[in-house]
């Protein structure tokens, strides 16, 4: 009788876990699909808030914390002045960078040595640098480079590494190490990885295909 009860209890627990997992995936799928279509600061902010709500409901899952961090970086970047001017805009960038870092730390606590997490960590340091480039280039710029190198060490076939490297090369003036030719090669490398890679699930990080397409179109 004891064995029968244990069997029934185990079956119920497995079924409940599966149902919870299925609910979680269904909540995540449409939001993950929006990562390549969001095109405004407010849209990124709203999407980040949605991922954060999912994360708080699913505290053992790293992905929603990661996506919430990513969305906050994107929102902070788009809220920055878009005229290319330099100056101290840290009052705009830092609150988003700080929030993204807190969320990403929660993701990392659940998933150690994750290349995707280090890609977003690079983005956080880049956002902080953008907030006051003249004062922070040496510190935050170095941290961004270090994070991206760590991401590459953990998974050299992560296409987002080469997208981020390509963007840096594309937007940096040549006298400071930028190169459109090198940027093109990096975007082509990312595109090649996308063409042969297949995500393990519908909610794994897949963002970047749209960015690769956009940047490669700039070289035609």
TIRO-2110 file (N, C-alpha, C; in Angstrom, 1 decimal):
// TIRO-2110
0.8, -1.2, 0.0, N, 1, A
0.0, 0.0, 0.0, CA, 1, A
0.9, 1.3, 0.0, C, 1, A
1.9, 1.2, 0.8, N, 2, A
2.9, 2.3, 0.9, CA, 2, A
3.5, 2.6, -0.5, C, 2, A
3.9, 1.5, -1.2, N, 3, A
4.5, 1.7, -2.5, CA, 3, A
3.5, 2.3, -3.5, C, 3, A
2.2, 1.8, -3.4, N, 4, A
1.2, 2.4, -4.3, CA, 4, A
1.0, 3.8, -4.1, C, 4, A
1.0, 4.2, -2.8, N, 5, A
0.8, 5.7, -2.5, CA, 5, A
2.0, 6.5, -3.0, C, 5, A
3.2, 5.9, -2.8, N, 6, A
4.4, 6.6, -3.3, CA, 6, A
4.4, 6.8, -4.8, C, 6, A
3.9, 5.7, -5.5, N, 7, A
3.8, 5.8, -6.9, CA, 7, A
2.8, 6.9, -7.4, C, 7, A
1.7, 6.9, -6.8, N, 8, A
0.6, 7.9, -7.1, CA, 8, A
1.1, 9.3, -6.8, C, 8, A
1.8, 9.5, -5.7, N, 9, A
2.3, 10.8, -5.3, CA, 9, A
3.3, 11.3, -6.3, C, 9, A
4.2, 10.4, -6.7, N, 10, A
5.3, 10.7, -7.7, CA, 10, A
4.6, 11.1, -9.0, C, 10, A
3.6, 10.3, -9.4, N, 11, A
3.0, 10.6, -10.7, CA, 11, A
2.3, 12.0, -10.7, C, 11, A
1.6, 12.3, -9.6, N, 12, A
1.0, 13.6, -9.5, CA, 12, A
2.0, 14.7, -9.6, C, 12, A
3.1, 14.5, -8.8, N, 13, A
4.1, 15.6, -8.8, CA, 13, A
4.8, 15.8, -10.2, C, 13, A
5.0, 14.7, -10.9, N, 14, A
5.6, 14.8, -12.2, CA, 14, A
4.6, 15.5, -13.2, C, 14, A
3.4, 15.2, -13.1, N, 15, A
2.3, 15.8, -13.9, CA, 15, A
2.2, 17.3, -13.6, C, 15, A
2.3, 17.6, -12.3, N, 16, A
2.2, 19.0, -12.0, CA, 16, A
3.4, 19.8, -12.5, C, 16, A
4.5, 19.2, -12.4, N, 17, A
5.8, 19.9, -12.9, CA, 17, A
5.7, 20.1, -14.3, C, 17, A
5.2, 19.1, -15.1, N, 18, A
5.1, 19.2, -16.5, CA, 18, A
4.1, 20.3, -16.9, C, 18, A
3.0, 20.3, -16.2, N, 19, A
2.0, 21.3, -16.5, CA, 19, A
2.5, 22.7, -16.3, C, 19, A
3.3, 22.9, -15.2, N, 20, A
3.8, 24.2, -14.8, CA, 20, A
4.8, 24.6, -15.9, C, 20, A
5.7, 23.6, -16.3, N, 21, A
6.7, 23.9, -17.4, CA, 21, A
6.0, 24.3, -18.7, C, 21, A
4.9, 23.6, -19.0, N, 22, A
4.2, 23.9, -20.3, CA, 22, A
3.6, 25.3, -20.2, C, 22, A
3.0, 25.7, -19.0, N, 23, A
2.5, 27.0, -18.8, CA, 23, A
3.5, 28.1, -19.0, C, 23, A
4.7, 27.8, -18.4, N, 24, A
5.8, 28.7, -18.4, CA, 24, A
6.3, 28.9, -19.9, C, 24, A
6.4, 27.8, -20.6, N, 25, A
6.9, 28.0, -22.0, CA, 25, A
5.8, 28.7, -22.9, C, 25, A
4.6, 28.5, -22.7, N, 26, A
3.5, 29.2, -23.4, CA, 26, A
3.5, 30.7, -23.1, C, 26, A
3.8, 31.0, -21.8, N, 27, A
3.9, 32.4, -21.4, CA, 27, A
5.1, 33.1, -22.1, C, 27, A
6.2, 32.4, -22.2, N, 28, A
7.4, 32.9, -22.8, CA, 28, A
7.5, 33.1, -24.3, C, 28, A
6.9, 32.1, -25.0, N, 29, A
7.1, 32.0, -26.4, CA, 29, A
6.7, 33.3, -27.2, C, 29, A
5.5, 33.9, -26.9, N, 30, A
5.1, 35.1, -27.7, CA, 30, A
6.0, 36.3, -27.3, C, 30, A
6.5, 36.3, -26.1, N, 31, A
7.3, 37.4, -25.7, CA, 31, A
8.7, 37.3, -26.3, C, 31, A
9.3, 36.1, -26.3, N, 32, A
10.6, 35.9, -27.0, CA, 32, A
10.5, 36.2, -28.5, C, 32, A
9.4, 35.9, -29.1, N, 33, A
9.2, 36.3, -30.5, CA, 33, A
9.2, 37.8, -30.8, C, 33, A
8.9, 38.6, -29.7, N, 34, A
8.9, 40.0, -29.9, CA, 34, A
10.3, 40.6, -29.8, C, 34, A
11.3, 39.9, -29.5, N, 35, A
12.6, 40.5, -29.3, CA, 35, A
13.2, 41.0, -30.6, C, 35, A
12.8, 40.4, -31.7, N, 36, A
13.3, 40.9, -33.0, CA, 36, A
12.3, 41.8, -33.7, C, 36, A
11.3, 42.2, -33.0, N, 37, A
10.3, 43.2, -33.6, CA, 37, A
10.1, 44.4, -32.8, C, 37, A
10.5, 44.5, -31.6, N, 38, A
10.4, 45.7, -30.8, CA, 38, A
11.2, 46.8, -31.4, C, 38, A
10.7, 48.0, -31.5, N, 39, A
11.5, 49.0, -32.2, CA, 39, A
11.3, 50.4, -31.5, C, 39, A
10.9, 50.4, -30.3, N, 40, A
10.9, 51.7, -29.6, CA, 40, A
11.3, 51.5, -28.1, C, 40, A
11.8, 52.6, -27.5, N, 41, A
12.2, 52.5, -26.1, CA, 41, A
11.1, 52.1, -25.2, C, 41, A
9.9, 52.6, -25.4, N, 42, A
8.8, 52.2, -24.6, CA, 42, A
8.4, 50.8, -24.8, C, 42, A
8.5, 50.3, -26.0, N, 43, A
8.1, 48.9, -26.3, CA, 43, A
9.1, 48.0, -25.5, C, 43, A
10.4, 48.3, -25.6, N, 44, A
11.4, 47.5, -24.9, CA, 44, A
11.2, 47.6, -23.4, C, 44, A
10.8, 48.7, -22.9, N, 45, A
10.6, 48.9, -21.4, CA, 45, A
9.4, 48.0, -21.0, C, 45, A
8.3, 48.0, -21.8, N, 46, A
7.2, 47.2, -21.5, CA, 46, A
7.5, 45.7, -21.5, C, 46, A
8.2, 45.3, -22.5, N, 47, A
8.6, 43.9, -22.7, CA, 47, A
9.4, 43.5, -21.6, C, 47, A
10.4, 44.3, -21.1, N, 48, A
11.2, 44.0, -20.0, CA, 48, A
10.4, 43.8, -18.7, C, 48, A
9.4, 44.7, -18.5, N, 49, A
8.5, 44.5, -17.4, CA, 49, A
7.7, 43.2, -17.4, C, 49, A
7.3, 42.8, -18.6, N, 50, A
6.6, 41.5, -18.7, CA, 50, A
7.5, 40.3, -18.4, C, 50, A
8.7, 40.3, -18.9, N, 51, A
9.7, 39.3, -18.6, CA, 51, A
10.0, 39.2, -17.1, C, 51, A
10.0, 40.4, -16.5, N, 52, A
10.3, 40.5, -15.0, CA, 52, A
9.2, 39.9, -14.2, C, 52, A
8.0, 40.1, -14.7, N, 53, A
6.8, 39.5, -14.0, CA, 53, A
6.9, 37.9, -14.1, C, 53, A
7.2, 37.5, -15.3, N, 54, A
7.4, 36.0, -15.5, CA, 54, A
8.5, 35.5, -14.6, C, 54, A
9.6, 36.2, -14.5, N, 55, A
10.7, 35.8, -13.7, CA, 55, A
10.3, 35.7, -12.3, C, 55, A
9.6, 36.6, -11.8, N, 56, A
9.2, 36.6, -10.4, CA, 56, A
8.2, 35.4, -10.1, C, 56, A
7.5, 35.0, -11.1, N, 57, A
6.6, 33.9, -10.9, CA, 57, A
7.3, 32.5, -11.1, C, 57, A
8.4, 32.5, -11.8, N, 58, A
9.2, 31.3, -12.1, CA, 58, A
10.6, 31.5, -11.6, C, 58, A
10.8, 31.6, -10.4, N, 59, A
12.1, 32.0, -9.8, CA, 59, A
13.2, 31.0, -10.0, C, 59, A
12.9, 29.9, -10.5, N, 60, A
14.0, 28.9, -10.8, CA, 60, A
14.5, 28.9, -12.2, C, 60, A
13.9, 29.8, -13.0, N, 61, A
14.2, 29.8, -14.5, CA, 61, A
15.1, 31.0, -14.7, C, 61, A
16.3, 30.8, -15.4, N, 62, A
17.2, 31.9, -15.6, CA, 62, A
16.8, 32.8, -16.8, C, 62, A
16.1, 32.2, -17.8, N, 63, A
15.8, 32.9, -19.0, CA, 63, A
15.0, 34.2, -18.9, C, 63, A
13.9, 34.2, -18.1, N, 64, A
13.1, 35.5, -18.0, CA, 64, A
13.9, 36.6, -17.3, C, 64, A
14.8, 36.2, -16.4, N, 65, A
15.6, 37.3, -15.8, CA, 65, A
16.6, 37.8, -16.8, C, 65, A
17.1, 36.9, -17.6, N, 66, A
18.1, 37.3, -18.7, CA, 66, A
17.4, 38.2, -19.7, C, 66, A
16.2, 37.8, -20.2, N, 67, A
15.5, 38.6, -21.2, CA, 67, A
15.1, 39.9, -20.6, C, 67, A
14.7, 40.0, -19.3, N, 68, A
14.3, 41.2, -18.7, CA, 68, A
15.5, 42.2, -18.7, C, 68, A
16.7, 41.6, -18.4, N, 69, A
17.9, 42.4, -18.4, CA, 69, A
18.2, 43.0, -19.8, C, 69, A
18.1, 42.1, -20.8, N, 70, A
18.4, 42.5, -22.2, CA, 70, A
17.4, 43.6, -22.6, C, 70, A
16.2, 43.5, -22.3, N, 71, A
15.2, 44.5, -22.7, CA, 71, A
15.5, 45.8, -22.0, C, 71, A
15.9, 45.8, -20.8, N, 72, A
16.2, 47.1, -20.1, CA, 72, A
17.5, 47.7, -20.7, C, 72, A
18.4, 46.9, -21.2, N, 73, A
19.6, 47.5, -21.9, CA, 73, A
19.1, 48.2, -23.2, C, 73, A
18.3, 47.5, -23.9, N, 74, A
17.8, 48.0, -25.2, CA, 74, A
17.0, 49.3, -25.0, C, 74, A
16.1, 49.3, -23.9, N, 75, A
15.3, 50.5, -23.6, CA, 75, A
16.3, 51.7, -23.3, C, 75, A
17.2, 51.4, -22.4, N, 76, A
18.2, 52.4, -22.0, CA, 76, A
19.0, 53.0, -23.2, C, 76, A
19.3, 52.1, -24.1, N, 77, A
20.1, 52.5, -25.3, CA, 77, A
19.2, 53.4, -26.2, C, 77, A
18.0, 53.1, -26.3, N, 78, A
17.1, 53.8, -27.2, CA, 78, A
16.6, 55.1, -26.6, C, 78, A
16.6, 55.2, -25.3, N, 79, A
16.3, 56.5, -24.6, CA, 79, A
17.4, 57.5, -24.7, C, 79, A
18.6, 57.0, -25.0, N, 80, A
19.7, 57.9, -25.1, CA, 80, A
19.6, 58.9, -26.3, C, 80, A
20.2, 60.1, -26.3, N, 81, A
20.1, 60.9, -27.4, CA, 81, A
20.6, 60.2, -28.7, C, 81, A
19.9, 60.4, -29.8, N, 82, A
20.3, 59.6, -31.0, CA, 82, A
21.0, 60.5, -32.0, C, 82, A
21.5, 61.7, -31.6, N, 83, A
22.1, 62.6, -32.5, CA, 83, A
23.6, 62.4, -32.6, C, 83, A
24.1, 61.4, -31.9, N, 84, A
25.6, 61.2, -32.0, CA, 84, A
26.4, 62.1, -31.1, C, 84, A
25.8, 62.9, -30.3, N, 85, A
26.5, 63.9, -29.5, CA, 85, A
27.1, 63.2, -28.3, C, 85, A
28.2, 63.8, -27.8, N, 86, A
28.8, 63.2, -26.6, CA, 86, A
28.4, 64.2, -25.4, C, 86, A
28.6, 63.6, -24.2, N, 87, A
28.2, 64.4, -23.0, CA, 87, A
27.9, 63.5, -21.9, C, 87, A
27.5, 64.0, -20.8, N, 88, A
27.1, 63.2, -19.6, CA, 88, A
25.6, 62.9, -19.7, C, 88, A
25.3, 61.8, -20.2, N, 89, A
23.9, 61.3, -20.2, CA, 89, A
23.7, 60.2, -19.2, C, 89, A
24.5, 60.1, -18.2, N, 90, A
24.5, 59.0, -17.3, CA, 90, A
23.1, 58.9, -16.5, C, 90, A
22.5, 60.1, -16.3, N, 91, A
21.2, 60.1, -15.6, CA, 91, A
20.2, 59.3, -16.4, C, 91, A
20.4, 59.2, -17.7, N, 92, A
19.4, 58.4, -18.6, CA, 92, A
19.9, 57.0, -18.6, C, 92, A
21.1, 56.7, -18.8, N, 93, A
21.6, 55.4, -19.0, CA, 93, A
21.7, 54.5, -17.7, C, 93, A
22.2, 55.1, -16.7, N, 94, A
22.6, 54.4, -15.5, CA, 94, A
21.4, 53.7, -14.8, C, 94, A
20.2, 54.3, -14.7, N, 95, A
19.1, 53.5, -14.1, CA, 95, A
18.8, 52.2, -14.8, C, 95, A
18.8, 52.3, -16.1, N, 96, A
18.5, 51.1, -16.9, CA, 96, A
19.7, 50.1, -16.8, C, 96, A
20.9, 50.6, -16.8, N, 97, A
22.0, 49.7, -16.6, CA, 97, A
22.0, 49.0, -15.3, C, 97, A
21.7, 49.8, -14.3, N, 98, A
21.6, 49.2, -12.9, CA, 98, A
20.6, 48.2, -12.8, C, 98, A
19.4, 48.5, -13.3, N, 99, A
18.3, 47.5, -13.2, CA, 99, A
18.6, 46.2, -14.0, C, 99, A
19.2, 46.4, -15.2, N, 100, A
19.6, 45.3, -16.0, CA, 100, A
20.6, 44.4, -15.3, C, 100, A
21.6, 45.0, -14.6, N, 101, A
22.6, 44.3, -13.9, CA, 101, A
22.0, 43.5, -12.8, C, 101, A
21.1, 44.1, -12.0, N, 102, A
20.4, 43.3, -10.9, CA, 102, A
19.7, 42.1, -11.5, C, 102, A
19.0, 42.3, -12.6, N, 103, A
18.2, 41.1, -13.2, CA, 103, A
19.2, 40.1, -13.7, C, 103, A
20.3, 40.5, -14.3, N, 104, A
21.2, 39.6, -14.9, CA, 104, A
22.0, 38.8, -13.8, C, 104, A
22.2, 39.4, -12.7, N, 105, A
22.9, 38.7, -11.6, CA, 105, A
22.0, 37.6, -11.1, C, 105, A
20.7, 37.8, -11.1, N, 106, A
19.7, 36.7, -10.7, CA, 106, A
19.8, 35.6, -11.8, C, 106, A
19.9, 35.9, -13.0, N, 107, A
20.0, 34.9, -14.1, CA, 107, A
21.3, 34.1, -13.9, C, 107, A
22.3, 34.8, -13.6, N, 108, A
23.6, 34.1, -13.5, CA, 108, A
23.7, 33.2, -12.2, C, 108, A
23.0, 33.6, -11.2, N, 109, A
22.9, 32.7, -10.0, CA, 109, A
22.2, 31.4, -10.3, C, 109, A
21.4, 31.4, -11.4, N, 110, A
20.7, 30.2, -11.8, CA, 110, A
21.3, 29.5, -12.9, C, 110, A
22.3, 30.1, -13.6, N, 111, A
22.9, 29.5, -14.8, CA, 111, A
24.4, 30.0, -14.8, C, 111, A
25.3, 29.3, -14.2, N, 112, A
26.7, 29.8, -14.2, CA, 112, A
27.3, 29.5, -15.5, C, 112, A
28.4, 30.3, -15.8, N, 113, A
29.2, 30.1, -17.0, CA, 113, A
28.3, 30.0, -18.3, C, 113, A
27.5, 31.0, -18.5, N, 114, A
26.5, 31.0, -19.6, CA, 114, A
27.0, 32.1, -20.6, C, 114, A
27.3, 31.7, -21.8, N, 115, A
27.8, 32.6, -22.8, CA, 115, A
26.8, 33.8, -23.1, C, 115, A
25.5, 33.4, -23.1, N, 116, A
24.4, 34.4, -23.3, CA, 116, A
24.4, 35.5, -22.3, C, 116, A
24.6, 35.1, -21.0, N, 117, A
24.6, 36.0, -19.9, CA, 117, A
25.8, 37.0, -20.1, C, 117, A
26.9, 36.5, -20.5, N, 118, A
28.1, 37.4, -20.6, CA, 118, A
27.9, 38.4, -21.8, C, 118, A
27.1, 38.0, -22.8, N, 119, A
26.8, 38.9, -23.9, CA, 119, A
26.0, 40.1, -23.4, C, 119, A
25.0, 39.8, -22.6, N, 120, A
24.2, 40.9, -22.0, CA, 120, A
25.0, 41.7, -21.0, C, 120, A
25.9, 41.1, -20.3, N, 121, A
26.8, 41.8, -19.4, CA, 121, A
27.7, 42.8, -20.2, C, 121, A
28.2, 42.4, -21.3, N, 122, A
28.9, 43.3, -22.2, CA, 122, A
28.1, 44.5, -22.6, C, 122, A
26.8, 44.2, -22.9, N, 123, A
25.9, 45.3, -23.3, CA, 123, A
25.6, 46.3, -22.2, C, 123, A
25.6, 45.8, -21.0, N, 124, A
25.4, 46.7, -19.8, CA, 124, A
26.6, 47.6, -19.6, C, 124, A
27.8, 47.1, -19.8, N, 125, A
29.0, 47.9, -19.6, CA, 125, A
29.0, 48.9, -20.8, C, 125, A
28.6, 48.5, -22.0, N, 126, A
28.6, 49.4, -23.1, CA, 126, A
27.6, 50.6, -22.9, C, 126, A
26.4, 50.2, -22.3, N, 127, A
25.4, 51.2, -22.0, CA, 127, A
26.0, 52.3, -21.0, C, 127, A
26.6, 51.8, -20.0, N, 128, A
27.2, 52.7, -19.0, CA, 128, A
28.3, 53.6, -19.7, C, 128, A
29.1, 53.0, -20.5, N, 129, A
30.1, 53.8, -21.2, CA, 129, A
29.4, 54.9, -22.1, C, 129, A
28.3, 54.5, -22.8, N, 130, A
27.6, 55.5, -23.6, CA, 130, A
27.1, 56.6, -22.8, C, 130, A
26.8, 56.4, -21.5, N, 131, A
26.2, 57.4, -20.6, CA, 131, A
27.2, 58.5, -20.4, C, 131, A
28.5, 58.3, -20.5, N, 132, A
29.5, 59.3, -20.3, CA, 132, A
30.8, 58.8, -20.9, C, 132, A
30.9, 58.7, -22.3, N, 133, A
32.0, 58.1, -23.0, CA, 133, A
33.3, 58.7, -22.6, C, 133, A
33.4, 60.0, -22.5, N, 134, A
34.7, 60.6, -22.3, CA, 134, A
35.3, 60.2, -20.9, C, 134, A
34.4, 60.0, -19.9, N, 135, A
34.9, 59.7, -18.6, CA, 135, A
35.0, 58.2, -18.4, C, 135, A
34.3, 57.4, -19.1, N, 136, A
34.1, 55.9, -18.8, CA, 136, A
34.7, 55.0, -19.9, C, 136, A
35.3, 55.5, -20.9, N, 137, A
35.7, 54.7, -22.0, CA, 137, A
36.8, 53.6, -21.5, C, 137, A
37.7, 54.1, -20.7, N, 138, A
38.8, 53.2, -20.3, CA, 138, A
38.3, 52.1, -19.3, C, 138, A
37.3, 52.5, -18.5, N, 139, A
36.9, 51.5, -17.4, CA, 139, A
35.8, 50.6, -18.0, C, 139, A
34.7, 51.2, -18.4, N, 140, A
33.5, 50.4, -18.8, CA, 140, A
33.8, 49.8, -20.2, C, 140, A
34.6, 50.4, -21.0, N, 141, A
35.0, 49.8, -22.3, CA, 141, A
35.8, 48.6, -22.1, C, 141, A
36.7, 48.6, -21.1, N, 142, A
37.5, 47.4, -20.9, CA, 142, A
36.7, 46.3, -20.3, C, 142, A
35.7, 46.6, -19.4, N, 143, A
34.9, 45.6, -18.8, CA, 143, A
34.0, 45.0, -19.9, C, 143, A
33.5, 45.8, -20.9, N, 144, A
32.7, 45.3, -21.9, CA, 144, A
33.5, 44.3, -22.8, C, 144, A
34.7, 44.6, -23.1, N, 145, A
35.6, 43.7, -23.9, CA, 145, A
35.9, 42.4, -23.1, C, 145, A
36.1, 42.5, -21.8, N, 146, A
36.4, 41.4, -21.0, CA, 146, A
35.2, 40.4, -20.9, C, 146, A
34.0, 41.0, -20.8, N, 147, A
32.7, 40.2, -20.8, CA, 147, A
32.5, 39.4, -22.1, C, 147, A
32.8, 40.1, -23.2, N, 148, A
32.6, 39.5, -24.5, CA, 148, A
33.6, 38.4, -24.7, C, 148, A
34.8, 38.6, -24.3, N, 149, A
35.8, 37.5, -24.4, CA, 149, A
35.5, 36.3, -23.6, C, 149, A
34.9, 36.5, -22.4, N, 150, A
34.4, 35.4, -21.6, CA, 150, A
33.3, 34.7, -22.3, C, 150, A
32.4, 35.4, -22.9, N, 151, A
31.3, 34.8, -23.7, CA, 151, A
31.8, 33.9, -24.8, C, 151, A
32.9, 34.4, -25.4, N, 152, A
33.5, 33.6, -26.5, CA, 152, A
34.2, 32.4, -26.0, C, 152, A
34.8, 32.5, -24.9, N, 153, A
35.5, 31.4, -24.3, CA, 153, A
34.5, 30.3, -23.9, C, 153, A
33.3, 30.7, -23.5, N, 154, A
32.3, 29.7, -23.0, CA, 154, A
31.6, 29.1, -24.2, C, 154, A
31.4, 29.8, -25.3, N, 155, A
30.8, 29.3, -26.5, CA, 155, A
31.1, 30.1, -27.7, C, 155, A
32.1, 29.7, -28.4, N, 156, A
32.6, 30.4, -29.6, CA, 156, A
31.6, 30.4, -30.8, C, 156, A
30.6, 29.6, -30.7, N, 157, A
29.6, 29.5, -31.7, CA, 157, A
28.3, 30.2, -31.4, C, 157, A
28.4, 31.1, -30.5, N, 158, A
27.3, 32.0, -30.1, CA, 158, A
27.3, 33.2, -31.1, C, 158, A
26.3, 33.3, -32.0, N, 159, A
26.3, 34.3, -33.0, CA, 159, A
26.2, 35.7, -32.4, C, 159, A
25.6, 35.9, -31.2, N, 160, A
25.4, 37.2, -30.7, CA, 160, A
26.8, 37.8, -30.3, C, 160, A
27.8, 37.0, -30.0, N, 161, A
29.1, 37.6, -29.8, CA, 161, A
29.6, 38.4, -31.0, C, 161, A
29.4, 37.8, -32.2, N, 162, A
29.9, 38.5, -33.4, CA, 162, A
29.1, 39.6, -33.8, C, 162, A
27.8, 39.6, -33.5, N, 163, A
26.9, 40.8, -33.7, CA, 163, A
27.4, 41.9, -32.9, C, 163, A
27.7, 41.7, -31.6, N, 164, A
28.1, 42.8, -30.7, CA, 164, A
29.5, 43.3, -31.1, C, 164, A
30.4, 42.4, -31.5, N, 165, A
31.7, 42.8, -32.0, CA, 165, A
31.5, 43.6, -33.3, C, 165, A
30.7, 43.2, -34.2, N, 166, A
30.4, 43.8, -35.5, CA, 166, A
29.9, 45.2, -35.3, C, 166, A
28.9, 45.4, -34.3, N, 167, A
28.4, 46.7, -34.1, CA, 167, A
29.4, 47.7, -33.6, C, 167, A
30.3, 47.2, -32.7, N, 168, A
31.4, 48.0, -32.2, CA, 168, A
32.3, 48.5, -33.3, C, 168, A
32.6, 47.6, -34.2, N, 169, A
33.5, 47.9, -35.4, CA, 169, A
32.8, 48.9, -36.3, C, 169, A
31.5, 48.6, -36.5, N, 170, A
30.7, 49.4, -37.4, CA, 170, A
30.6, 50.9, -37.0, C, 170, A
30.3, 51.1, -35.7, N, 171, A
30.0, 52.4, -35.2, CA, 171, A
31.3, 53.2, -34.7, C, 171, A
32.4, 52.5, -34.5, N, 172, A
33.6, 53.1, -33.9, CA, 172, A
34.3, 53.8, -35.1, C, 172, A
34.7, 55.1, -35.0, N, 173, A
35.5, 55.7, -36.0, CA, 173, A
36.8, 54.9, -36.2, C, 173, A
37.3, 55.0, -37.5, N, 174, A
38.5, 54.2, -37.8, CA, 174, A
39.7, 54.6, -37.0, C, 174, A
39.9, 55.9, -36.6, N, 175, A
41.0, 56.3, -35.9, CA, 175, A
41.0, 55.7, -34.4, C, 175, A
39.9, 55.2, -34.0, N, 176, A
39.8, 54.6, -32.7, CA, 176, A
39.6, 53.1, -32.8, C, 176, A
39.9, 52.5, -33.9, N, 177, A
39.9, 51.0, -34.1, CA, 177, A
38.7, 50.5, -34.8, C, 177, A
37.8, 51.3, -35.3, N, 178, A
36.6, 50.8, -36.1, CA, 178, A
37.0, 50.4, -37.5, C, 178, A
36.2, 49.6, -38.1, N, 179, A
36.4, 49.2, -39.5, CA, 179, A
35.1, 48.6, -40.1, C, 179, A
34.6, 49.2, -41.1, N, 180, A
33.4, 48.7, -41.8, CA, 180, A
33.7, 47.3, -42.4, C, 180, A
34.9, 47.1, -42.9, N, 181, A
35.3, 45.8, -43.5, CA, 181, A
35.3, 44.7, -42.5, C, 181, A
35.9, 45.0, -41.3, N, 182, A
35.9, 44.0, -40.3, CA, 182, A
34.5, 43.7, -39.7, C, 182, A
33.7, 44.8, -39.7, N, 183, A
32.3, 44.7, -39.2, CA, 183, A
31.6, 43.7, -40.1, C, 183, A
31.7, 43.9, -41.4, N, 184, A
31.0, 43.0, -42.4, CA, 184, A
31.4, 41.6, -42.2, C, 184, A
32.7, 41.3, -42.0, N, 185, A
33.1, 39.9, -41.8, CA, 185, A
32.5, 39.3, -40.5, C, 185, A
32.4, 40.1, -39.5, N, 186, A
31.8, 39.7, -38.2, CA, 186, A
30.3, 39.4, -38.4, C, 186, A
29.6, 40.3, -39.1, N, 187, A
28.2, 40.0, -39.3, CA, 187, A
27.9, 38.8, -40.2, C, 187, A
28.8, 38.6, -41.2, N, 188, A
28.7, 37.4, -42.0, CA, 188, A
29.0, 36.1, -41.2, C, 188, A
29.9, 36.2, -40.3, N, 189, A
30.2, 35.1, -39.4, CA, 189, A
29.0, 34.7, -38.6, C, 189, A
28.4, 35.8, -38.0, N, 190, A
27.1, 35.6, -37.2, CA, 190, A
26.0, 35.0, -38.1, C, 190, A
25.9, 35.5, -39.3, N, 191, A
24.9, 34.9, -40.2, CA, 191, A
25.1, 33.5, -40.5, C, 191, A
26.4, 33.1, -40.7, N, 192, A
26.7, 31.7, -41.0, CA, 192, A
26.4, 30.8, -39.9, C, 192, A
26.6, 31.3, -38.7, N, 193, A
26.2, 30.4, -37.5, CA, 193, A
24.7, 30.3, -37.4, C, 193, A
24.0, 31.4, -37.7, N, 194, A
22.5, 31.3, -37.6, CA, 194, A
22.0, 30.3, -38.7, C, 194, A
22.6, 30.2, -39.8, N, 195, A
22.1, 29.4, -40.9, CA, 195, A
22.3, 27.9, -40.6, C, 195, A
23.3, 27.5, -39.7, N, 196, A
23.5, 26.1, -39.5, CA, 196, A
23.1, 25.7, -38.0, C, 196, A
22.8, 26.7, -37.2, N, 197, A
22.4, 26.3, -35.8, CA, 197, A
20.9, 26.2, -35.7, C, 197, A
20.6, 25.4, -34.7, N, 198, A
19.2, 25.1, -34.4, CA, 198, A
19.0, 25.2, -32.9, C, 198, A
18.1, 26.1, -32.4, N, 199, A
17.9, 26.3, -31.0, CA, 199, A
17.3, 25.0, -30.4, C, 199, A
17.7, 24.7, -29.1, N, 200, A
17.3, 23.6, -28.4, CA, 200, A
15.8, 23.6, -28.0, C, 200, A
15.3, 24.9, -27.9, N, 201, A
13.9, 25.0, -27.5, CA, 201, A
13.4, 26.4, -28.1, C, 201, A
12.1, 26.6, -28.0, N, 202, A
11.5, 27.8, -28.6, CA, 202, A
11.8, 29.0, -27.8, C, 202, A
12.3, 28.9, -26.6, N, 203, A
12.5, 30.0, -25.7, CA, 203, A
14.0, 30.3, -25.4, C, 203, A
14.8, 29.5, -26.1, N, 204, A
16.3, 29.8, -26.0, CA, 204, A
16.6, 31.1, -26.7, C, 204, A
17.7, 31.8, -26.3, N, 205, A
18.0, 33.0, -27.0, CA, 205, A
18.3, 32.8, -28.5, C, 205, A
17.5, 33.6, -29.3, N, 206, A
17.7, 33.5, -30.7, CA, 206, A
17.8, 34.9, -31.3, C, 206, A
17.7, 35.9, -30.5, N, 207, A
17.7, 37.3, -31.0, CA, 207, A
19.0, 37.6, -31.8, C, 207, A
18.8, 38.5, -32.8, N, 208, A
20.0, 38.9, -33.6, CA, 208, A
19.9, 38.7, -35.1, C, 208, A
19.0, 37.8, -35.5, N, 209, A
18.9, 37.6, -36.9, CA, 209, A
18.5, 38.9, -37.7, C, 209, A
17.5, 39.6, -37.1, N, 210, A
17.1, 40.9, -37.7, CA, 210, A
18.2, 41.9, -37.8, C, 210, A
19.0, 42.0, -36.8, N, 211, A
20.2, 42.9, -36.7, CA, 211, A
21.2, 42.5, -37.8, C, 211, A
21.5, 41.2, -37.9, N, 212, A
22.4, 40.8, -38.9, CA, 212, A
21.9, 41.2, -40.3, C, 212, A
20.7, 40.9, -40.6, N, 213, A
20.1, 41.3, -41.9, CA, 213, A
20.2, 42.8, -42.2, C, 213, A
19.9, 43.6, -41.1, N, 214, A
20.0, 45.0, -41.3, CA, 214, A
21.4, 45.5, -41.7, C, 214, A
22.4, 45.0, -40.9, N, 215, A
23.7, 45.5, -41.1, CA, 215, A
24.3, 45.0, -42.4, C, 215, A
24.0, 43.7, -42.8, N, 216, A
24.5, 43.3, -44.0, CA, 216, A
23.9, 44.0, -45.2, C, 216, A
22.7, 44.5, -45.0, N, 217, A
22.1, 45.3, -46.1, CA, 217, A
22.8, 46.6, -46.3, C, 217, A
23.5, 47.1, -45.3, N, 218, A
24.2, 48.4, -45.4, CA, 218, A
25.5, 48.3, -46.3, C, 218, A
25.9, 47.1, -46.6, N, 219, A
27.1, 46.9, -47.4, CA, 219, A
26.8, 46.6, -48.8, C, 219, A
25.5, 46.6, -49.2, N, 220, A
25.1, 46.3, -50.6, CA, 220, A
25.2, 47.6, -51.5, C, 220, A
END
